[in-house]
Amino acid sequence: MISLNTILFFIVGLIAGSFLNVVIFRIDDLKSILYTRSRCRSCQQTIKWYDLIPLLSFIILRGRCRNCGQKISWQYPIVEFSVGVLFAYLFLMFGLSWNVLFYIVVFSLLTVVFVYDIKTQTVPDTFVWIAVLISAIGGWYFGAFGILPMIWGGLIGGGFLGALAYFSKEKWMGYGDIGIGLTLGFLTGFPGALFGLFFAFVLGSIVGLLYIYLRKKSFQTAIPFGPFLILGALITLTYGQLLINWYLNIISQR
């Protein structure tokens, strides 16, 4: 049965997701968040507070602006719901603790990176490097693996992607992904960073092949890799040790 705390974390995640949507849409002018109210992207009418209720307003309005009737971007409910699920998931994994607050902050920053990378195939460097800094400090304080494994994780995550970007002249990987790799490494340590990269490349390959097949694209089609690194970090952080133990158990039986 779902607990009250889980529901509360989901609701807080919905609210946070609504704010993160604003950040993503206004990433080139973040100061406007402080002094400009939300407006319809079609008719530019100011949106009333009762039409800004996360997820619920989109459902009530049937995905259309109350003033002009134009469709509202599906990014709004998808991000809101996803962040709600993310917050609830992190609470279930780490409980009511300072750890969960740390991971919520880091993955909120990475949510902005995730969505922006999908939309533009570019990485918002400011958010990435803030995530790197916070994950380095928090990884050392909250991580269960110590300072040296954390440093090794960062070197593996960032170094491997940096080498790919350098030797391929950014054909295989962009320099913007290095910061995400560092964050992955700091969050998961060593050998977790290896598994995080492994999950990222597996997920990226599967989704890339499906995208090429369904959209009839060529193998030269560029697909943003940052989201898969972020998913790899989340999988490794929450189930990495379980998967590592499962793998080692299989090896030991051979």
C-alpha positions in Angstrom: 0.0 0.0 0.0 1.3 3.5 -0.9 2.2 5.5 2.2 1.2 9.1 2.9 4.8 10.2 2.7 5.1 8.7 -0.8 2.1 10.6 -1.9 3.4 13.8 -0.4 6.8 13.3 -2.2 4.9 12.8 -5.5 2.9 16.0 -5.0 6.0 17.9 -4.1 7.6 16.4 -7.3 4.6 17.6 -9.4 5.1 21.2 -8.1 8.9 21.0 -8.6 8.3 19.6 -12.1 6.1 22.6 -12.9 8.9 25.0 -11.8 11.5 23.0 -13.8 9.3 23.4 -16.9 9.5 27.1 -16.5 13.3 26.9 -16.1 13.6 24.8 -19.2 11.5 27.1 -21.3 13.2 30.3 -20.0 16.8 28.9 -19.8 18.1 31.7 -21.9 16.6 34.4 -19.6 16.4 32.9 -16.1 16.0 36.3 -14.5 12.5 36.6 -16.1 11.3 33.9 -13.8 11.5 36.4 -10.9 9.5 39.2 -12.5 7.4 37.8 -15.3 4.3 35.7 -14.8 3.6 32.7 -16.9 2.0 33.4 -20.3 0.5 31.3 -23.0 3.2 30.6 -25.6 0.6 31.2 -28.4 -1.6 34.2 -27.4 0.8 35.6 -24.7 -2.1 36.1 -22.3 -1.2 35.8 -18.6 -2.2 32.4 -17.3 -4.5 32.5 -14.2 -3.3 30.7 -11.0 -6.0 28.1 -11.3 -4.7 27.1 -14.7 -1.2 26.5 -13.3 -2.1 23.6 -11.0 0.5 20.9 -12.0 -1.0 18.1 -14.1 -4.5 18.7 -13.0 -5.0 22.0 -15.0 -3.7 20.3 -18.2 -6.3 17.5 -17.7 -9.2 20.0 -16.9 -8.3 22.2 -19.9 -7.9 19.1 -22.1 -4.4 20.3 -23.2 -5.6 23.6 -24.6 -5.2 27.3 -23.6 -8.3 28.7 -21.9 -8.0 32.0 -23.8 -7.0 31.0 -27.4 -7.7 27.3 -27.5 -4.2 26.4 -28.8 -2.7 23.2 -27.7 -0.4 23.2 -24.7 2.9 21.5 -25.0 2.9 17.9 -23.8 6.2 18.7 -22.1 4.3 20.3 -19.2 2.4 17.2 -18.0 5.1 14.7 -18.9 7.8 16.6 -17.0 5.5 17.3 -14.0 4.4 13.6 -13.8 7.9 12.3 -14.3 9.4 14.5 -11.6 6.6 13.5 -9.3 7.4 9.8 -9.9 11.1 10.6 -9.5 10.7 12.2 -6.1 8.4 9.4 -4.8 10.9 6.8 -6.2 13.9 8.5 -4.4 11.9 8.6 -1.2 11.1 4.9 -1.4 14.8 4.2 -2.1 16.4 6.4 0.6 13.6 7.1 3.0 13.0 10.4 4.9 16.6 11.5 5.3 19.2 14.2 4.2 20.3 11.7 1.5 17.0 11.9 -0.3 17.1 15.7 -0.2 20.6 15.7 -1.7 19.5 13.3 -4.5 16.4 15.3 -5.2 18.5 18.5 -5.7 20.9 16.7 -8.0 18.3 15.0 -10.1 16.2 18.1 -10.4 19.2 19.8 -12.0 19.7 16.8 -14.2 16.1 16.9 -15.2 16.7 20.3 -16.7 19.7 18.9 -18.5 17.7 15.8 -19.6 14.8 17.6 -21.2 16.9 20.5 -22.7 19.3 18.0 -24.3 16.4 16.1 -25.9 14.8 19.4 -27.2 18.0 21.0 -28.5 20.7 18.4 -28.6 22.8 20.8 -26.5 23.7 20.6 -22.8 23.1 23.6 -20.5 26.6 23.9 -19.1 25.7 26.0 -16.1 23.3 23.4 -14.8 25.6 20.5 -15.5 28.6 22.1 -13.6 26.4 23.0 -10.7 25.3 19.3 -10.6 29.0 18.3 -10.8 29.9 20.5 -7.8 26.9 19.4 -5.7 27.4 15.7 -6.6 31.1 15.9 -5.7 30.4 17.4 -2.3 27.4 15.3 -1.6 28.9 12.1 -3.0 31.7 12.4 -0.5 29.4 13.2 2.4 26.4 10.9 1.6 28.0 8.2 -0.5 28.6 4.8 1.0 31.9 4.2 -0.8 34.4 6.8 0.5 36.4 9.6 -1.1 38.8 7.5 -3.3 36.1 5.4 -5.0 34.2 8.6 -5.6 37.2 10.3 -7.2 37.9 7.2 -9.3 34.2 7.1 -10.3 34.4 10.7 -11.5 37.7 10.1 -13.4 36.2 7.1 -15.1 32.8 8.8 -15.9 34.2 12.1 -17.1 37.6 10.8 -18.5 36.1 8.1 -20.7 33.6 10.4 -22.2 36.2 13.1 -22.6 38.5 10.7 -24.5 35.6 9.7 -26.8 34.8 13.4 -27.5 38.5 14.3 -28.0 39.5 11.4 -30.3 36.3 11.5 -32.4 36.3 15.3 -32.6 32.8 15.3 -31.0 31.4 12.9 -33.6 30.8 10.1 -31.0 30.3 12.3 -27.9 30.0 16.0 -27.1 32.2 17.8 -24.6 29.1 18.8 -22.8 28.6 15.2 -21.8 31.8 15.2 -19.8 30.2 17.0 -16.9 27.3 14.5 -16.9 29.8 11.7 -16.8 31.6 13.3 -13.8 28.3 13.6 -12.0 27.5 10.0 -12.7 30.9 9.0 -11.4 30.7 11.1 -8.2 27.2 9.7 -7.5 28.0 6.1 -8.0 31.7 5.8 -7.2 33.9 2.9 -8.4 33.0 0.4 -9.7 29.5 1.8 -10.0 30.6 4.3 -12.6 31.5 1.4 -15.0 28.0 0.0 -14.6 26.5 3.4 -15.0 28.3 3.9 -18.3 27.3 0.3 -19.3 23.6 0.9 -18.7 23.8 4.3 -20.5 25.3 2.8 -23.6 22.9 -0.2 -23.6 19.9 2.1 -23.2 21.3 4.5 -25.8 21.8 1.7 -28.3 18.3 0.2 -27.9 16.5 3.6 -28.1 18.8 4.7 -31.0 18.1 1.6 -33.0 14.3 1.9 -32.4 14.4 5.6 -33.3 16.3 4.8 -36.6 13.9 2.0 -37.4 10.6 3.8 -36.6 11.7 7.2 -38.1 13.5 5.6 -41.0 16.7 7.5 -40.2 20.3 6.7 -41.0 23.0 5.5 -38.6 24.6 8.9 -38.9 21.6 10.5 -37.2 22.6 12.4 -34.0 20.9 11.3 -30.8 21.5 13.1 -27.5 23.4 10.9 -25.1 23.0 13.0 -21.9 19.6 11.5 -21.0 21.0 8.0 -21.1 23.9 8.9 -18.8 21.4 10.4 -16.4 19.2 7.3 -16.5 22.4 5.1 -16.1 23.3 7.1 -13.0 19.8 6.7 -11.5 19.7 2.9 -12.2 23.2 2.4 -10.7 22.5 4.6 -7.7 19.4 2.8 -6.7 19.9 -0.8 -8.0 23.6 -0.8 -8.9 24.9 -2.9 -6.0 22.0 -5.4 -6.5 22.9 -5.8 -10.2 26.6 -6.0 -9.4 26.0 -8.8 -6.9 23.8 -10.6 -9.4 26.5 -10.4 -12.1 29.2 -11.6 -9.7 27.0 -14.5 -8.6 26.6 -15.6 -12.2 30.4 -15.4 -12.8 31.2 -17.3 -9.6 28.9 -20.2 -10.7 30.8 -20.7 -13.9 
